[in-house]
């Protein structure tokens, strides 16, 4: 062909072939990791360069610039910045679950700060990265020419550890991308061991050991079903959340403290985003945002305003910021000896790693066998020489040159050239008896080793057992606890309720409209007649009006004295300290001027209540289908139509087959069947429950469950304003017709005072909580209150100071 000759070629074909060549070069030589060692070429070359330089974990640090120069000059002829960036990432403990390089100096931060220049930082291999490089010298992997054929470099590393899963990988090739999350070493080791023992194990079986990704920044991942699908298909999304806690300070103010953030989220950008959302009024209720992170860990503090709902703000943070983020998994790696890109599921990834280790162990064993045989061969020659040492010496002495001596030894003693040379190199000191014994012992040891190595090579099962034993050893050496917690359920389906632990809480509401909740355990049990502990800081003339126990997941219906109803979740009521006053109800409900909460009904999940029974202070009663209150709007609903002089005071759930008991302040009571009350609409006024005399009014109402097997053991508890109480068996209260005057239930005297509380007790109610108007609280075992007749005045259950009265009573 003449110089300058141009051959015509179709441009589409030229473009296709050139582009494919380029694409494959990027895929295989740059962007994708090899499933066997989990490394891309640049990372492999950096580690090998450091290994070759002797920069092991026990060595002194060397400048990063030295390592970059070594890598560039011998193995990776690309930009120095690209090589340094790759080196830096392998040293960052917030990017790598198990960093492969131990760095000294500034290697960047979670805030997105860049690393110091390579002339300032220093590096050496971490201990765990050495496990990837061990056995390189034993002909375990193929070495290929470097870019200019002046050096040899490994095509892949022996990799005692499954780095592809431990540290994951990310990369963008031509037309494809990989994004493999990091995992926990102990879990992956257990998964591999299980797969070795159970070849037919599926992905679901492996997930009993490998729970899911384990990110270096901690946090939470959600929904095991989603994780199973990702592992089964090799791709999909896993939801991550940072760790955030709601904290209350001594003054009763709340803060959200973020101590862990999702993987690969920039902390400074997260804080800035929160601040911008507050400035744009897209996130309300936040007073201050600050980053208190230090070398001990992450700490982002978000101070909330007093009227804010912490759980709602936390949910908004998940929705609007990267505190909640998805990790899009695509387990794409190079398989088939690093030549074919494949999307791998969890099982196939582990299988390919096991296959690689089998090849490595087999090659290593073959190398050790070869070396053992070579040494045994020499030892056998030395032993022959020692057995006939006089003749050997004579033969050597009679030879003119070293070369002739070697030939004579081979001929006369039937030795090989290698054995003859070893005899010629032997020192005179080895003729000593002790040295002869050493040679014989070493030969015996080598023969034993040869037999063992040959048995390993002949048994695939023994090779697999070696792999298992090595993993067990490495697990003990480097294994640690999970940093990322796996939540079984799906986070997308989570409501604020799911973020709140289900626990019993005491809800208290004062006459002045201050509400709070706190754990039941905040009140300790005491003996009857004690002085109690301080339960709440009271404002002047304010008293506790309502106190009951429910769980944090309950819906609470708030009925007002004017006959309206509102609804809140129990967890929406902020938790406070025992002595705190709580927060005003106007922060939660749209109450009118002068309107107050008169009844609270907790509706627990799973508990079916057919009706709600309403009782007014003037003795009117009605029952309404509970479904009528299933959806209560924020602005409230009309629950009952009242006369001007009357007020709604009690609302209780019923089954339709129960009985009602009403108790008045002057000691009257009436018990009648619920069937005597017909079902009414929400806006009905009701019918007469008890006929009142003079200034008497209803102070207690309860529901008697007639289907309750413990009905015979139930008592009516009444508590009077001066701290007296008593129990009277229900059998003393006959069933009457609705609307009568009733019968006497207590003897009212100046000593015990008027009745302020009445409640049906059974064996399940263990303790009574009594709260005074001045905020004192006592928790009393109900068994310490003695049973008495109907017309008695009771026993003292709380000793009150002068001027104090009982305000409210609850039960556990």
RAFENDA-V151966 format. One record per residue. N is the residue number from 1. RES is the residue in three letters. SS is DSSP state (H for helix, E for strand, L for the rest). D_LAST is the distance of its C-alpha to the last C-alpha in Angstrom with 2 decimals. Layout:
{{N;RES;SS;D_LAST} {N;RES;SS;D_LAST}}
//
This chain:
{{1;UNK;L;101.76} {2;UNK;L;103.25} {3;UNK;L;101.43} {4;UNK;L;99.83} {5;UNK;L;99.62} {6;UNK;L;96.69} {7;UNK;L;95.39} {8;UNK;L;93.93} {9;UNK;L;90.30} {10;UNK;L;87.96} {11;UNK;H;85.38} {12;UNK;H;82.44} {13;UNK;H;83.04} {14;UNK;H;83.46} {15;UNK;H;80.21} {16;UNK;H;78.25} {17;UNK;H;79.54} {18;UNK;H;79.20} {19;UNK;H;75.69} {20;UNK;H;74.64} {21;UNK;H;76.16} {22;UNK;H;74.30} {23;UNK;H;70.99} {24;UNK;H;71.25} {25;UNK;H;72.17} {26;UNK;H;69.07} {27;UNK;H;66.83} {28;UNK;H;68.20} {29;UNK;H;69.40} {30;UNK;H;66.91} {31;UNK;H;63.67} {32;UNK;L;62.04} {33;UNK;L;60.79} {34;UNK;E;62.14} {35;UNK;L;59.51} {36;UNK;L;60.93} {37;UNK;L;60.29} {38;UNK;L;58.24} {39;UNK;L;60.80} {40;UNK;L;63.06} {41;UNK;H;66.68} {42;UNK;H;66.25} {43;UNK;H;63.29} {44;UNK;H;65.11} {45;UNK;H;68.25} {46;UNK;H;66.48} {47;UNK;H;64.84} {48;UNK;H;68.13} {49;UNK;H;70.09} {50;UNK;H;67.77} {51;UNK;H;68.02} {52;UNK;H;71.80} {53;UNK;H;71.90} {54;UNK;L;70.05} {55;UNK;L;67.01} {56;UNK;L;64.57} {57;UNK;L;61.31} {58;UNK;L;63.17} {59;UNK;L;65.95} {60;UNK;L;66.37} {61;UNK;L;65.19} {62;UNK;E;67.86} {63;UNK;E;68.07} {64;UNK;H;66.58} {65;UNK;H;69.93} {66;UNK;H;71.63} {67;UNK;H;69.37} {68;UNK;H;69.78} {69;UNK;H;73.56} {70;UNK;H;73.72} {71;UNK;H;71.74} {72;UNK;H;73.86} {73;UNK;H;77.15} {74;UNK;H;76.71} {75;UNK;L;74.25} {76;UNK;L;72.79} {77;UNK;L;75.39} {78;UNK;L;73.10} {79;UNK;L;71.78} {80;UNK;H;70.64} {81;UNK;H;67.65} {82;UNK;H;66.40} {83;UNK;H;66.70} {84;UNK;H;65.02} {85;UNK;H;62.10} {86;UNK;H;61.60} {87;UNK;H;61.80} {88;UNK;H;59.27} {89;UNK;H;56.70} {90;UNK;L;56.92} {91;UNK;L;56.01} {92;UNK;L;52.98} {93;UNK;L;49.68} {94;UNK;L;47.85} {95;UNK;L;50.11} {96;UNK;L;50.71} {97;UNK;L;47.95} {98;UNK;L;50.48} {99;UNK;L;53.23} {100;UNK;L;56.72} {101;UNK;E;58.40} {102;UNK;E;57.56} {103;UNK;E;58.45} {104;UNK;E;59.24} {105;UNK;L;59.28} {106;UNK;L;57.82} {107;UNK;L;56.90} {108;UNK;L;55.00} {109;UNK;L;51.31} {110;UNK;L;48.37} {111;UNK;L;49.50} {112;UNK;L;52.64} {113;UNK;L;54.89} {114;UNK;L;58.05} {115;UNK;L;59.24} {116;UNK;L;62.02} {117;UNK;L;65.56} {118;UNK;L;66.58} {119;UNK;L;68.93} {120;UNK;L;66.00} {121;UNK;L;63.47} {122;UNK;E;63.91} {123;UNK;E;62.74} {124;UNK;E;62.86} {125;UNK;E;61.32} {126;UNK;L;57.75} {127;UNK;H;57.37} {128;UNK;H;55.67} {129;UNK;H;58.52} {130;UNK;H;61.01} {131;UNK;H;59.42} {132;UNK;H;60.73} {133;UNK;H;64.24} {134;UNK;L;64.77} {135;UNK;L;67.58} {136;UNK;H;69.45} {137;UNK;H;72.55} {138;UNK;H;72.48} {139;UNK;L;73.78} {140;UNK;L;70.39} {141;UNK;L;70.62} {142;UNK;L;73.50} {143;UNK;E;75.02} {144;UNK;E;76.77} {145;UNK;E;79.11} {146;UNK;L;77.72} {147;UNK;L;78.89} {148;UNK;L;82.35} {149;UNK;L;82.73} {150;UNK;L;83.04} {151;UNK;L;79.74} {152;UNK;E;77.56} {153;UNK;E;73.85} {154;UNK;E;71.26} {155;UNK;L;70.51} {156;UNK;L;66.97} {157;UNK;L;65.16} {158;UNK;L;64.34} {159;UNK;L;60.61} {160;UNK;L;58.84} {161;UNK;L;55.57} {162;UNK;L;54.65} {163;UNK;H;54.87} {164;UNK;H;54.84} {165;UNK;H;51.07} {166;UNK;H;50.18} {167;UNK;L;51.41} {168;UNK;L;51.93} {169;UNK;E;54.65} {170;UNK;E;55.51} {171;UNK;E;58.88} {172;UNK;E;60.80} {173;UNK;L;63.96} {174;UNK;L;66.33} {175;UNK;L;64.60} {176;UNK;L;61.61} {177;UNK;E;58.82} {178;UNK;E;56.48} {179;UNK;E;52.95} {180;UNK;E;51.44} {181;UNK;L;48.14} {182;UNK;L;47.73} {183;UNK;L;45.82} {184;UNK;L;44.44} {185;UNK;H;47.19} {186;UNK;H;45.17} {187;UNK;H;43.93} {188;UNK;H;47.43} {189;UNK;H;49.02} {190;UNK;H;46.66} {191;UNK;H;47.41} {192;UNK;H;51.17} {193;UNK;H;51.03} {194;UNK;H;49.19} {195;UNK;H;51.80} {196;UNK;H;54.62} {197;UNK;H;53.29} {198;UNK;L;52.43} {199;UNK;L;55.00} {200;UNK;L;53.51} {201;UNK;L;50.07} {202;UNK;L;49.04} {203;UNK;H;47.22} {204;UNK;H;43.85} {205;UNK;H;44.49} {206;UNK;H;45.48} {207;UNK;L;42.28} {208;UNK;L;40.38} {209;UNK;L;42.11} {210;UNK;L;42.85} {211;UNK;L;39.58} {212;UNK;L;41.24} {213;UNK;L;43.00} {214;UNK;L;42.10} {215;UNK;L;43.13} {216;UNK;L;44.19} {217;UNK;L;42.14} {218;UNK;L;38.85} {219;UNK;L;36.39} {220;UNK;E;34.93} {221;UNK;E;36.64} {222;UNK;E;35.12} {223;UNK;L;35.46} {224;UNK;H;36.90} {225;UNK;H;38.66} {226;UNK;H;40.64} {227;UNK;H;41.47} {228;UNK;H;42.67} {229;UNK;H;44.87} {230;UNK;H;46.31} {231;UNK;H;47.13} {232;UNK;H;48.62} {233;UNK;H;50.84} {234;UNK;L;51.50} {235;UNK;E;50.50} {236;UNK;E;47.68} {237;UNK;E;45.05} {238;UNK;E;42.00} {239;UNK;E;39.44} {240;UNK;E;38.74} {241;UNK;E;36.26} {242;UNK;L;36.17} {243;UNK;E;33.23} {244;UNK;E;31.50} {245;UNK;E;28.39} {246;UNK;E;26.70} {247;UNK;E;26.68} {248;UNK;E;25.50} {249;UNK;L;27.73} {250;UNK;L;27.23} {251;UNK;L;28.16} {252;UNK;L;25.46} {253;UNK;L;28.14} {254;UNK;E;27.85} {255;UNK;E;30.49} {256;UNK;E;31.14} {257;UNK;E;32.76} {258;UNK;E;34.94} {259;UNK;E;35.85} {260;UNK;E;37.51} {261;UNK;L;39.60} {262;UNK;L;40.99} {263;UNK;L;44.21} {264;UNK;L;47.43} {265;UNK;L;45.78} {266;UNK;L;47.59} {267;UNK;H;45.16} {268;UNK;H;47.34} {269;UNK;H;47.76} {270;UNK;H;43.99} {271;UNK;H;43.48} {272;UNK;H;46.44} {273;UNK;H;45.12} {274;UNK;H;41.77} {275;UNK;H;43.76} {276;UNK;H;46.06} {277;UNK;H;43.23} {278;UNK;H;41.80} {279;UNK;H;45.35} {280;UNK;L;45.92} {281;UNK;L;42.62} {282;UNK;L;41.54} {283;UNK;L;38.54} {284;UNK;L;36.92} {285;UNK;L;34.30} {286;UNK;E;35.95} {287;UNK;E;37.30} {288;UNK;E;39.04} {289;UNK;E;39.89} {290;UNK;E;41.39} {291;UNK;E;42.33} {292;UNK;L;41.50} {293;UNK;L;42.61} {294;UNK;E;44.70} {295;UNK;L;46.07} {296;UNK;L;42.62} {297;UNK;E;41.41} {298;UNK;L;40.44} {299;UNK;L;38.29} {300;UNK;E;38.41} {301;UNK;E;36.25} {302;UNK;E;35.48} {303;UNK;E;34.19} {304;UNK;E;32.36} {305;UNK;L;32.61} {306;UNK;L;29.69} {307;UNK;L;29.35} {308;UNK;L;29.58} {309;UNK;L;27.10} {310;UNK;H;27.30} {311;UNK;H;26.49} {312;UNK;H;29.07} {313;UNK;H;31.67} {314;UNK;H;31.11} {315;UNK;H;31.68} {316;UNK;H;34.79} {317;UNK;H;36.04} {318;UNK;H;35.81} {319;UNK;H;37.69} {320;UNK;H;40.36} {321;UNK;L;41.13} {322;UNK;L;42.00} {323;UNK;L;38.56} {324;UNK;E;38.40} {325;UNK;E;41.68} {326;UNK;E;43.21} {327;UNK;E;45.37} {328;UNK;E;48.11} {329;UNK;E;49.17} {330;UNK;E;52.77} {331;UNK;L;53.69} {332;UNK;E;57.42} {333;UNK;E;59.55} {334;UNK;E;63.08} {335;UNK;E;63.58} {336;UNK;L;66.77} {337;UNK;L;67.96} {338;UNK;L;66.85} {339;UNK;L;68.99} {340;UNK;E;66.83} {341;UNK;E;63.76} {342;UNK;E;61.00} {343;UNK;E;57.43} {344;UNK;L;55.64} {345;UNK;L;52.35} {346;UNK;H;50.34} {347;UNK;H;52.09} {348;UNK;H;55.61} {349;UNK;H;55.02} {350;UNK;H;54.11} {351;UNK;H;56.97} {352;UNK;H;59.51} {353;UNK;H;58.30} {354;UNK;H;58.57} {355;UNK;H;62.06} {356;UNK;H;63.05} {357;UNK;H;61.90} {358;UNK;H;63.80} {359;UNK;H;66.93} {360;UNK;H;66.36} {361;UNK;H;65.78} {362;UNK;H;68.78} {363;UNK;H;70.99} {364;UNK;H;69.83} {365;UNK;H;70.49} {366;UNK;H;73.90} {367;UNK;H;74.71} {368;UNK;H;73.69} {369;UNK;H;75.74} {370;UNK;H;78.74} {371;UNK;H;78.54} {372;UNK;H;78.05} {373;UNK;H;81.08} {374;UNK;H;83.16} {375;UNK;H;82.35} {376;UNK;H;82.95} {377;UNK;H;86.28} {378;UNK;H;87.36} {379;UNK;H;86.16} {380;UNK;H;88.17} {381;UNK;H;91.25} {382;UNK;H;90.69} {383;UNK;H;90.30} {384;UNK;H;93.59} {385;UNK;H;95.28} {386;UNK;H;94.02} {387;UNK;H;95.16} {388;UNK;L;98.71} {389;UNK;H;98.58} {390;UNK;H;102.26} {391;UNK;H;103.51} {392;UNK;H;101.16} {393;UNK;H;102.43} {394;UNK;H;106.02} {395;UNK;H;105.53} {396;UNK;H;104.06} {397;UNK;H;106.85} {398;UNK;H;109.52} {399;UNK;L;108.09} {400;UNK;L;109.65} {401;UNK;L;106.56} {402;UNK;H;102.80} {403;UNK;H;103.07} {404;UNK;H;105.73} {405;UNK;H;103.63} {406;UNK;H;100.70} {407;UNK;H;103.04} {408;UNK;H;104.52} {409;UNK;H;101.13} {410;UNK;H;100.04} {411;UNK;H;103.24} {412;UNK;H;103.59} {413;UNK;H;99.98} {414;UNK;L;98.70} {415;UNK;L;96.12} {416;UNK;L;94.74} {417;UNK;H;95.58} {418;UNK;H;92.02} {419;UNK;H;92.27} {420;UNK;H;95.74} {421;UNK;H;94.58} {422;UNK;H;91.64} {423;UNK;H;94.19} {424;UNK;H;96.40} {425;UNK;H;93.43} {426;UNK;L;92.41} {427;UNK;L;92.74} {428;UNK;H;94.85} {429;UNK;H;91.85} {430;UNK;H;90.38} {431;UNK;H;93.20} {432;UNK;L;91.49} {433;UNK;H;90.03} {434;UNK;H;86.46} {435;UNK;H;86.68} {436;UNK;H;88.05} {437;UNK;H;85.02} {438;UNK;H;82.70} {439;UNK;H;84.43} {440;UNK;H;84.19} {441;UNK;H;80.46} {442;UNK;H;79.75} {443;UNK;H;81.71} {444;UNK;H;79.75} {445;UNK;H;76.46} {446;UNK;H;77.64} {447;UNK;H;78.64} {448;UNK;H;75.22} {449;UNK;H;73.63} {450;UNK;H;75.96} {451;UNK;H;74.98} {452;UNK;H;71.27} {453;UNK;H;71.73} {454;UNK;H;73.85} {455;UNK;H;71.20} {456;UNK;H;68.57} {457;UNK;H;70.90} {458;UNK;L;71.53} {459;UNK;L;67.84} {460;UNK;H;65.49} {461;UNK;H;62.63} {462;UNK;H;63.44} {463;UNK;H;63.54} {464;UNK;H;60.04} {465;UNK;H;58.83} {466;UNK;H;60.30} {467;UNK;H;58.42} {468;UNK;H;55.14} {469;UNK;H;55.83} {470;UNK;H;56.70} {471;UNK;H;53.49} {472;UNK;H;51.43} {473;UNK;H;53.31} {474;UNK;H;52.82} {475;UNK;H;49.11} {476;UNK;H;48.81} {477;UNK;H;50.96} {478;UNK;H;49.53} {479;UNK;L;46.23} {480;UNK;L;43.06} {481;UNK;L;39.47} {482;UNK;L;38.80} {483;UNK;L;38.60} {484;UNK;L;37.49} {485;UNK;E;34.16} {486;UNK;E;34.37} {487;UNK;E;31.65} {488;UNK;L;31.78} {489;UNK;L;31.18} {490;UNK;L;33.58} {491;UNK;H;33.11} {492;UNK;H;35.01} {493;UNK;H;32.29} {494;UNK;L;29.54} {495;UNK;L;27.88} {496;UNK;H;26.01} {497;UNK;H;22.83} {498;UNK;H;24.26} {499;UNK;H;24.78} {500;UNK;L;21.12} {501;UNK;L;18.97} {502;UNK;L;16.14} {503;UNK;L;12.97} {504;UNK;E;9.47} {505;UNK;E;10.14} {506;UNK;E;9.33} {507;UNK;E;12.14} {508;UNK;E;13.90} {509;UNK;E;17.15} {510;UNK;E;19.62} {511;UNK;L;22.20} {512;UNK;L;24.78} {513;UNK;L;23.40} {514;UNK;E;21.96} {515;UNK;E;19.09} {516;UNK;E;17.43} {517;UNK;E;14.73} {518;UNK;E;13.76} {519;UNK;E;11.89} {520;UNK;H;8.49} {521;UNK;H;10.87} {522;UNK;H;12.83} {523;UNK;L;11.04} {524;UNK;L;11.95} {525;UNK;L;10.94} {526;UNK;E;13.74} {527;UNK;L;15.56} {528;UNK;L;15.60} {529;UNK;L;18.32} {530;UNK;L;18.21} {531;UNK;L;19.35} {532;UNK;L;16.45} {533;UNK;E;17.18} {534;UNK;E;18.65} {535;UNK;L;16.31} {536;UNK;L;19.01} {537;UNK;L;22.77} {538;UNK;L;23.61} {539;UNK;L;26.85} {540;UNK;L;28.88} {541;UNK;L;27.72} {542;UNK;L;24.63} {543;UNK;L;21.24} {544;UNK;E;17.69} {545;UNK;E;17.51} {546;UNK;E;14.51} {547;UNK;E;11.08} {548;UNK;E;8.52} {549;UNK;E;6.76} {550;UNK;E;9.24} {551;UNK;E;11.64} {552;UNK;L;14.95} {553;UNK;L;17.12} {554;UNK;L;15.97} {555;UNK;E;18.48} {556;UNK;E;17.52} {557;UNK;E;19.84} {558;UNK;E;20.73} {559;UNK;E;22.46} {560;UNK;E;24.73} {561;UNK;L;26.02} {562;UNK;L;29.36} {563;UNK;L;28.15} {564;UNK;E;28.03} {565;UNK;E;25.49} {566;UNK;E;24.98} {567;UNK;E;23.08} {568;UNK;E;21.71} {569;UNK;E;20.01} {570;UNK;H;16.76} {571;UNK;H;18.77} {572;UNK;H;21.46} {573;UNK;L;19.46} {574;UNK;L;20.65} {575;UNK;E;18.54} {576;UNK;L;19.38} {577;UNK;L;19.27} {578;UNK;L;17.00} {579;UNK;L;20.05} {580;UNK;L;21.42} {581;UNK;L;21.84} {582;UNK;L;21.28} {583;UNK;E;23.77} {584;UNK;E;25.30} {585;UNK;H;24.47} {586;UNK;H;28.23} {587;UNK;H;28.13} {588;UNK;L;26.11} {589;UNK;L;27.11} {590;UNK;L;30.52} {591;UNK;L;29.77} {592;UNK;L;32.73} {593;UNK;L;33.88} {594;UNK;L;31.78} {595;UNK;L;29.21} {596;UNK;L;25.50} {597;UNK;E;22.20} {598;UNK;E;20.94} {599;UNK;E;18.39} {600;UNK;E;16.38} {601;UNK;E;15.68} {602;UNK;E;14.15} {603;UNK;E;16.25} {604;UNK;L;15.19} {605;UNK;L;18.27} {606;UNK;L;19.26} {607;UNK;L;17.39} {608;UNK;L;20.29} {609;UNK;L;20.09} {610;UNK;L;23.57} {611;UNK;E;23.42} {612;UNK;E;21.83} {613;UNK;E;22.19} {614;UNK;E;23.30} {615;UNK;E;23.60} {616;UNK;E;25.65} {617;UNK;L;25.82} {618;UNK;L;29.12} {619;UNK;L;27.65} {620;UNK;E;28.82} {621;UNK;E;26.90} {622;UNK;E;27.58} {623;UNK;E;26.22} {624;UNK;E;27.15} {625;UNK;E;27.23} {626;UNK;H;24.46} {627;UNK;H;27.30} {628;UNK;H;28.78} {629;UNK;H;26.11} {630;UNK;L;26.42} {631;UNK;L;28.62} {632;UNK;L;27.96} {633;UNK;L;30.56} {634;UNK;L;30.02} {635;UNK;L;31.88} {636;UNK;L;29.60} {637;UNK;E;30.43} {638;UNK;E;31.08} {639;UNK;L;28.24} {640;UNK;L;29.71} {641;UNK;L;32.98} {642;UNK;L;32.60} {643;UNK;L;35.13} {644;UNK;L;36.06} {645;UNK;L;34.45} {646;UNK;L;31.15} {647;UNK;L;28.02} {648;UNK;E;25.23} {649;UNK;E;21.87} {650;UNK;E;19.46} {651;UNK;E;19.30} {652;UNK;E;17.17} {653;UNK;E;17.90} {654;UNK;E;19.71} {655;UNK;L;21.75} {656;UNK;L;24.92} {657;UNK;L;24.71} {658;UNK;L;21.86} {659;UNK;E;22.14} {660;UNK;E;21.28} {661;UNK;E;20.58} {662;UNK;E;21.55} {663;UNK;E;21.37} {664;UNK;E;23.84} {665;UNK;L;24.05} {666;UNK;L;26.83} {667;UNK;L;25.02} {668;UNK;E;26.11} {669;UNK;E;24.17} {670;UNK;E;25.31} {671;UNK;E;24.17} {672;UNK;E;26.16} {673;UNK;E;26.39} {674;UNK;H;25.53} {675;UNK;H;29.03} {676;UNK;H;30.49} {677;UNK;L;29.60} {678;UNK;L;31.79} {679;UNK;E;30.80} {680;UNK;E;32.00} {681;UNK;L;32.69} {682;UNK;L;30.91} {683;UNK;L;33.35} {684;UNK;L;33.55} {685;UNK;L;32.88} {686;UNK;L;31.25} {687;UNK;E;32.16} {688;UNK;E;31.45} {689;UNK;L;28.21} {690;UNK;L;28.89} {691;UNK;L;32.02} {692;UNK;L;31.46} {693;UNK;L;33.87} {694;UNK;L;35.12} {695;UNK;L;32.71} {696;UNK;L;29.60} {697;UNK;L;27.04} {698;UNK;E;23.87} {699;UNK;E;20.70} {700;UNK;E;18.09} {701;UNK;E;18.02} {702;UNK;E;15.92} {703;UNK;E;16.89} {704;UNK;E;17.56} {705;UNK;L;17.94} {706;UNK;L;21.18} {707;UNK;L;21.35} {708;UNK;L;18.16} {709;UNK;L;19.52} {710;UNK;L;16.92} {711;UNK;H;18.17} {712;UNK;H;20.14} {713;UNK;H;17.29} {714;UNK;L;15.20} {715;UNK;E;15.31} {716;UNK;E;15.49} {717;UNK;E;13.70} {718;UNK;E;15.84} {719;UNK;E;15.84} {720;UNK;E;19.25} {721;UNK;L;20.64} {722;UNK;L;21.93} {723;UNK;L;18.68} {724;UNK;E;18.97} {725;UNK;E;16.60} {726;UNK;E;17.07} {727;UNK;E;16.14} {728;UNK;E;18.93} {729;UNK;E;19.45} {730;UNK;H;19.95} {731;UNK;H;23.40} {732;UNK;H;24.54} {733;UNK;L;24.25} {734;UNK;L;27.13} {735;UNK;L;27.41} {736;UNK;L;29.83} {737;UNK;L;31.65} {738;UNK;L;30.19} {739;UNK;L;31.80} {740;UNK;L;32.34} {741;UNK;L;31.52} {742;UNK;L;28.97} {743;UNK;E;28.46} {744;UNK;E;27.25} {745;UNK;L;23.59} {746;UNK;L;23.89} {747;UNK;L;26.76} {748;UNK;L;26.93} {749;UNK;L;28.84} {750;UNK;L;29.55} {751;UNK;L;27.54} {752;UNK;L;24.14} {753;UNK;L;24.95} {754;UNK;L;24.05} {755;UNK;E;20.79} {756;UNK;E;18.74} {757;UNK;E;15.46} {758;UNK;E;14.90} {759;UNK;E;12.20} {760;UNK;E;12.59} {761;UNK;E;10.42} {762;UNK;L;11.02} {763;UNK;L;10.74} {764;UNK;L;8.18} {765;UNK;L;5.48} {766;UNK;L;5.84} {767;UNK;E;5.19} {768;UNK;E;6.34} {769;UNK;E;7.76} {770;UNK;E;11.35} {771;UNK;E;13.92} {772;UNK;E;17.62} {773;UNK;L;20.43} {774;UNK;L;21.90} {775;UNK;L;18.93} {776;UNK;E;17.66} {777;UNK;E;13.97} {778;UNK;E;12.52} {779;UNK;E;9.34} {780;UNK;E;9.90} {781;UNK;E;9.48} {782;UNK;H;9.67} {783;UNK;H;12.77} {784;UNK;H;14.49} {785;UNK;L;14.81} {786;UNK;L;17.90} {787;UNK;E;18.73} {788;UNK;L;21.65} {789;UNK;L;24.04} {790;UNK;L;23.98} {791;UNK;L;26.37} {792;UNK;L;25.10} {793;UNK;L;23.99} {794;UNK;L;20.99} {795;UNK;E;20.32} {796;UNK;E;19.71} {797;UNK;L;16.17} {798;UNK;L;17.20} {799;UNK;L;20.78} {800;UNK;L;22.07} {801;UNK;L;25.25} {802;UNK;L;28.11} {803;UNK;L;27.75} {804;UNK;L;24.01} {805;UNK;L;21.74} {806;UNK;E;18.05} {807;UNK;E;17.53} {808;UNK;E;14.03} {809;UNK;E;10.64} {810;UNK;E;7.19} {811;UNK;E;3.84} {812;UNK;L;0.00}}
//
